[in-house]
């Protein structure tokens, strides 16, 4: 790999052992990815807040030791200087204020507070969300980033036209320390062209529709780059929320990191431009049968209709989504047997509080949480056997992670299930 003079100085240890280790890690990673050099980045999002599972492995809650081991892949604890790149903390294992609702012990909560302070001292913005672009970190078109979190990666690549691969904890931490990332994958023009064509023949209108379409597309193309066209997309353009849900679903059932919607996403005005003049490797058709089969697949773990828990906000809900839930609950009360939790970025939760949306949800018996989600934190209301969600991503992951049954549907159906304690009959 070709290294710049600054890279060579970091590799020689002139900026300390942590930076040297970070650069070594990026070089190993870049060589495996076939990168010929590193490039500058000043926008890194990673997950370096550590919980009790990590502490038990090392037998310590010392945040410096945990960062050295799990973020830098070191067996020794090294002194870490302030981060060079603009860095943000992604979603973590707990709600900072409502951790008791998750069953977290006070000592574990205190240790996570220490971890947050450690990161803040290094210059990390504690956004603590899977959707940093909703709360201030909006990369510019063409900007080279180093982001974790599959749903955020596909959003900024596709919708914003920024450039990132799906990084891991170690590579993103290394980029925070060095301001460098391997020049490969979706940083390169050639890899951002569409390879697969998707003809959408069934109407895609609602946010539920976009969830379903995304999940189906991910299954079909896996880690390829699709371009979507067809009469099913006619009408109004998808909203940012719908694009958020579509990308998250496609990145869950497959490994989609970028897609093109001509006339909507910024890097291709036409199908031909998206494909760069090439024939697609495959053409897939989304029709009524495809939609029905996908919904059935998303509900494949569910047999019991008595719902214990309804989860909304994966990826983290926008202010509009929180408002919608509050409106559906107005003047009503959840079933005694069913919990409803809505997850949103902390900054948006504070705005929702000022608008009265949080109070409306809590008055109905629900809760609004931030900083985490059931899949990342691996927690559920006690006794949960059956849950329901409006997120294809959560329907994909949570049954596998926790062993619960899962129903998928639109937000209105989910809220109705929380009010009645039961998933509606087919």
MIROMI-59117 format. One record per residue (C-alpha): residue in one letter; x, y, z. Coordinates in steps of 0.1 Angstrom, whole numbers, padded with zeros to 4 digits, always signed. Example, Ala and Ser with C-alpha at 12.3 -4.5 7.8 and 13.67 -1.06 7.14 Angstrom:
# residues 2
a+0123-0045+0078/s+0137-0011+0071/
***
This chain:
# residues 426
x+0000+0000+0000/x+0012+0035-0008/x+0015+0056+0023/x+0018+0093+0026/x+0046+0109+0047/x+0020+0116+0074/x+0010+0079+0074/x+0046+0069+0077/x+0051+0091+0107/x+0021+0077+0124/x+0032+0042+0116/x+0067+0050+0131/x+0050+0058+0163/x+0057+0096+0163/x+0021+0103+0175/x+0021+0076+0202/x+0013+0039+0204/x-0025+0042+0200/x-0022+0061+0167/x+0005+0037+0155/x-0017+0007+0163/x-0047+0024+0145/x-0026+0031+0114/x-0013-0005+0114/x-0049-0017+0117/x-0060+0004+0087/x-0031-0008+0066/x-0039-0045+0073/x-0076-0038+0066/x-0068-0018+0034/x-0046-0045+0020/x-0072-0071+0026/x-0097-0049+0007/x-0073-0043-0022/x-0069-0006-0014/x-0038+0010-0030/x-0038+0039-0005/x-0055+0056+0024/x-0076+0088+0021/x-0086+0116+0045/x-0118+0115+0063/x-0133+0139+0088/x-0166+0122+0094/x-0165+0090+0114/x-0193+0072+0132/x-0185+0042+0154/x-0198+0023+0184/x-0173+0026+0213/x-0196+0027+0243/x-0190-0006+0262/x-0215-0024+0284/x-0214-0052+0309/x-0209-0080+0284/x-0175-0064+0273/x-0165-0057+0309/x-0171-0093+0319/x-0148-0105+0292/x-0119-0084+0304/x-0128-0084+0341/x-0127-0046+0342/x-0149-0016+0336/x-0119+0007+0329/x-0129+0025+0297/x-0093+0029+0286/x-0087-0008+0288/x-0120-0016+0270/x-0112+0008+0242/x-0077-0005+0238/x-0089-0041+0236/x-0122-0039+0217/x-0117-0008+0195/x-0079-0011+0188/x-0076-0049+0191/x-0047-0045+0215/x-0038-0068+0244/x-0023-0038+0264/x-0039-0006+0276/x-0025+0024+0257/x-0028+0061+0262/x-0053+0074+0236/x-0050+0111+0225/x-0079+0132+0214/x-0094+0120+0181/x-0082+0136+0149/x-0114+0132+0129/x-0148+0145+0137/x-0163+0115+0154/x-0198+0105+0166/x-0210+0077+0188/x-0237+0055+0173/x-0265+0036+0190/x-0255+0019+0222/x-0266-0007+0248/x-0288+0015+0270/x-0311+0045+0274/x-0290+0069+0295/x-0320+0079+0316/x-0343+0049+0316/x-0317+0021+0319/x-0337+0007+0349/x-0365-0001+0324/x-0340-0024+0306/x-0331-0042+0338/x-0296-0028+0339/x-0279-0028+0373/x-0269+0006+0388/x-0232-0005+0388/x-0234-0013+0351/x-0251+0020+0344/x-0224+0039+0363/x-0197+0020+0343/x-0214+0030+0310/x-0214+0066+0323/x-0177+0064+0327/x-0173+0050+0292/x-0194+0080+0278/x-0172+0105+0297/x-0141+0088+0283/x-0153+0091+0247/x-0165+0127+0253/x-0130+0136+0266/x-0115+0123+0233/x-0138+0146+0213/x-0167+0122+0204/x-0201+0137+0198/x-0225+0115+0219/x-0253+0114+0194/x-0261+0078+0204/x-0283+0069+0175/x-0284+0047+0144/x-0295+0078+0124/x-0269+0105+0130/x-0282+0122+0098/x-0315+0130+0116/x-0297+0149+0144/x-0270+0170+0128/x-0244+0148+0111/x-0254+0152+0075/x-0224+0145+0052/x-0221+0166+0021/x-0223+0151-0014/x-0191+0132-0023/x-0177+0134+0012/x-0155+0105+0023/x-0168+0091+0056/x-0161+0060+0077/x-0194+0049+0092/x-0206+0018+0110/x-0243+0009+0111/x-0257-0007+0080/x-0289+0014+0078/x-0270+0046+0081/x-0244+0036+0055/x-0270+0028+0029/x-0288+0061+0036/x-0258+0084+0033/x-0244+0065+0002/x-0277+0065-0016/x-0298+0094-0004/x-0271+0119+0004/x-0244+0108-0021/x-0217+0107+0006/x-0192+0078+0004/x-0185+0051+0029/x-0181+0014+0033/x-0198-0004+0062/x-0170-0001+0088/x-0165-0022+0119/x-0158-0010+0154/x-0120-0014+0150/x-0117+0003+0116/x-0140+0032+0126/x-0120+0037+0158/x-0088+0037+0138/x-0102+0063+0115/x-0112+0085+0145/x-0076+0085+0157/x-0059+0090+0123/x-0084+0108+0101/x-0077+0081+0074/x-0096+0053+0058/x-0088+0028+0030/x-0096+0040-0006/x-0117+0011-0018/x-0152-0001-0022/x-0179+0026-0022/x-0153+0054-0021/x-0146+0045-0058/x-0168+0056-0087/x-0167+0022-0103/x-0183+0004-0073/x-0212+0029-0070/x-0227+0020-0104/x-0258-0002-0104/x-0254-0038-0113/x-0290-0051-0109/x-0323-0038-0122/x-0355-0041-0102/x-0388-0035-0120/x-0415-0025-0094/x-0449-0034-0108/x-0469-0034-0076/x-0477+0000-0061/x-0454+0012-0034/x-0470+0040-0015/x-0469+0037+0022/x-0440+0034+0046/x-0450-0002+0052/x-0448-0008+0014/x-0412+0007+0013/x-0402-0016+0042/x-0415-0046+0023/x-0399-0036-0010/x-0366-0031+0007/x-0366-0065+0024/x-0375-0081-0009/x-0348-0062-0028/x-0321-0072-0003/x-0330-0108-0006/x-0327-0106-0044/x-0295-0086-0049/x-0276-0094-0016/x-0245-0071-0017/x-0251-0057-0052/x-0262-0022-0062/x-0298-0021-0075/x-0315+0005-0096/x-0353+0006-0092/x-0378+0016-0119/x-0414+0007-0129/x-0450+0017-0127/x-0453+0008-0090/x-0431+0038-0082/x-0453+0063-0101/x-0468+0091-0081/x-0453+0111-0052/x-0416+0107-0044/x-0407+0087-0013/x-0402+0106+0019/x-0370+0106+0039/x-0386+0083+0064/x-0396+0059+0036/x-0361+0059+0022/x-0347+0053+0057/x-0369+0023+0062/x-0363+0009+0026/x-0325+0010+0030/x-0326-0005+0065/x-0347-0034+0052/x-0325-0040+0022/x-0294-0040+0043/x-0309-0065+0067/x-0322-0092+0043/x-0291-0087+0021/x-0261-0065+0024/x-0272-0035+0003/x-0249-0005+0009/x-0261+0016-0020/x-0291+0018-0044/x-0304+0042-0071/x-0339+0056-0075/x-0337+0078-0106/x-0352+0112-0100/x-0349+0107-0062/x-0313+0098-0053/x-0286+0121-0066/x-0261+0100-0085/x-0282+0089-0115/x-0310+0107-0133/x-0319+0077-0154/x-0317+0039-0152/x-0291+0040-0180/x-0269+0065-0161/x-0272+0043-0130/x-0260+0013-0150/x-0233+0033-0167/x-0243+0019-0201/x-0239-0018-0190/x-0265-0045-0191/x-0278-0055-0156/x-0264-0087-0142/x-0300-0097-0133/x-0335-0083-0136/x-0361-0089-0108/x-0398-0081-0108/x-0417-0070-0077/x-0453-0077-0081/x-0483-0085-0059/x-0471-0121-0053/x-0437-0109-0043/x-0452-0084-0018/x-0475-0111-0002/x-0446-0136+0000/x-0423-0110+0017/x-0449-0100+0043/x-0454-0137+0051/x-0416-0141+0054/x-0414-0112+0078/x-0441-0128+0100/x-0427-0163+0096/x-0417-0166+0133/x-0452-0157+0146/x-0480-0182+0154/x-0496-0166+0185/x-0517-0135+0181/x-0516-0123+0217/x-0490-0095+0215/x-0469-0087+0246/x-0448-0060+0232/x-0449-0034+0203/x-0417-0018+0192/x-0416+0012+0169/x-0385+0031+0158/x-0360+0010+0139/x-0340+0028+0125/x-0347+0054+0152/x-0380+0072+0145/x-0382+0106+0131/x-0402+0134+0148/x-0430+0127+0123/x-0431+0091+0132/x-0433+0099+0169/x-0461+0124+0162/x-0480+0098+0143/x-0479+0073+0172/x-0490+0100+0196/x-0519+0109+0174/x-0531+0073+0171/x-0530+0069+0209/x-0547+0101+0217/x-0575+0096+0243/x-0569+0058+0244/x-0552+0033+0266/x-0529+0004+0259/x-0541-0031+0267/x-0529-0041+0302/x-0511-0071+0288/x-0491-0051+0261/x-0461-0027+0263/x-0454-0001+0236/x-0420+0014+0233/x-0410+0040+0207/x-0373+0046+0200/x-0360+0079+0187/x-0328+0099+0189/x-0324+0118+0222/x-0323+0152+0205/x-0356+0144+0187/x-0371+0130+0220/x-0365+0164+0236/x-0383+0181+0207/x-0411+0156+0210/x-0414+0163+0247/x-0419+0200+0240/x-0446+0192+0214/x-0464+0170+0239/x-0460+0138+0219/x-0440+0120+0247/x-0467+0129+0272/x-0494+0117+0249/x-0477+0083+0245/x-0470+0080+0282/x-0505+0089+0291/x-0517+0060+0270/x-0493+0037+0288/x-0464+0037+0263/x-0427+0048+0267/x-0404+0067+0245/x-0367+0057+0247/x-0335+0069+0232/x-0298+0059+0227/x-0305+0021+0221/x-0330-0005+0207/x-0340-0040+0218/x-0317-0057+0192/x-0286-0037+0201/x-0292-0038+0239/x-0307-0073+0238/x-0336-0064+0261/x-0374-0068+0261/x-0402-0061+0286/x-0403-0090+0311/x-0423-0119+0299/x-0423-0110+0263/x-0431-0140+0240/x-0447-0122+0210/x-0438-0088+0197/x-0450-0066+0168/x-0431-0040+0148/x-0434-0016+0119/x-0398-0022+0110/x-0387-0050+0086/x-0352-0047+0100/x-0364-0054+0136/x-0387-0082+0124/x-0356-0097+0108/x-0332-0095+0137/x-0352-0095+0170/x-0366-0131+0168/x-0332-0145+0160/x-0315-0125+0188/x-0341-0131+0215/x-0361-0161+0205/x-0395-0142+0205/x-0422-0145+0179/x-0425-0114+0156/x-0453-0098+0136/x-0447-0071+0110/x-0471-0045+0098/x-0478-0008+0093/x-0476+0016+0123/x-0514+0019+0125/x-0517-0019+0127/x-0490-0021+0153/x-0506+0006+0175/x-0539-0011+0172/x-0523-0043+0184/x-0509-0025+0214/x-0543-0011+0222/x-0561-0044+0218/x-0533-0067+0229/x-0537-0088+0198/x-0525-0090+0163/x-0554-0087+0139/x-0567-0119+0121/x-0557-0123+0085/
***
